[in-house]
Amino acid sequence: MERPFRKAAMEVYSYARGSISKAAEDAIKKWLLEYEVVLKEVEVPEDPVKAIRGMLKHVRKSGVELQHEARRIRVKKTRY
C-alpha cells in the first residue's frame, strides 16, 4: 500500500520534498470529513449510566454469571 501511495503522491504533488506529507495530510482530512458526519449523528447522553440503567432488569442472572457466559461465548467463537 505504501508504494502506490508514494507514487500517487509524487504524481499529484510533484517529486519535490514534502509531497508525501501533503498527500498524507489530505488523505487524513478527507477521512475525517467523511466520518465527521457519522460522529455528529451520534448523540451521547449526559449521564450514560443513567441512560442504560434498568435495561437488563428482566435478566435473572447476576453480573458475574453474565461475565462467565460472555467468556464461554468468546471462547467458542475463537475455536472455530
C-alpha positions in Angstrom: 0.0 0.0 0.0 2.9 2.3 0.7 4.4 2.2 -2.9 1.2 3.1 -4.7 0.6 5.9 -2.2 4.1 7.3 -2.7 3.8 7.1 -6.5 0.4 8.8 -6.5 1.6 11.5 -4.0 4.6 12.3 -6.2 2.5 12.4 -9.4 0.0 14.8 -7.8 2.3 17.0 -5.7 5.4 16.7 -7.9 8.6 15.0 -6.9 9.5 17.8 -4.6 10.3 17.4 -0.9 7.2 17.1 1.3 4.8 15.7 -1.4 4.2 12.6 0.6 3.4 14.6 3.7 1.0 16.8 1.8 -0.7 13.7 0.4 -1.0 12.1 3.8 -2.4 15.2 5.3 -5.0 15.4 2.5 -5.9 11.8 2.9 -6.4 12.2 6.7 -8.5 15.3 6.2 -10.7 13.6 3.7 -11.1 10.6 6.0 -12.0 12.8 9.0 -14.6 14.8 6.9 -16.2 11.5 5.8 -16.6 10.2 9.4 -17.3 13.6 11.0 -20.9 13.3 9.6 -21.3 9.9 11.3 -19.9 11.2 14.6 -22.3 14.2 14.6 -25.3 11.9 14.2 -24.4 10.0 17.4 -25.9 11.6 20.5 -24.0 10.9 23.7 -26.2 11.2 26.8 -25.0 13.5 29.6 -25.1 10.6 32.0 -24.5 7.3 30.1 -25.0 5.2 33.2 -28.4 6.7 33.9 -29.4 6.2 30.3 -28.8 2.4 30.4 -30.0 1.8 34.0 -32.8 -0.7 34.1 -32.3 -2.1 30.6 -31.3 -5.6 31.9 -33.8 -5.8 34.8 -35.6 -8.7 33.1 -32.4 -10.8 33.1 -32.4 -13.2 36.0 -28.6 -13.8 36.1 -26.1 -11.9 38.2 -23.4 -9.8 36.7 -20.7 -12.4 37.4 -22.8 -15.1 35.7 -23.2 -12.9 32.7 -19.4 -12.3 32.6 -18.8 -16.1 32.7 -21.3 -16.7 30.0 -19.8 -14.0 27.8 -16.3 -15.6 28.3 -17.7 -19.0 27.2 -19.2 -17.5 24.1 -16.0 -15.7 23.1 -14.0 -19.0 23.6 -16.4 -20.9 21.4 -16.1 -18.2 18.7 -12.3 -18.3 18.7 -12.2 -22.1 18.4 -13.9 -22.2 15.1 
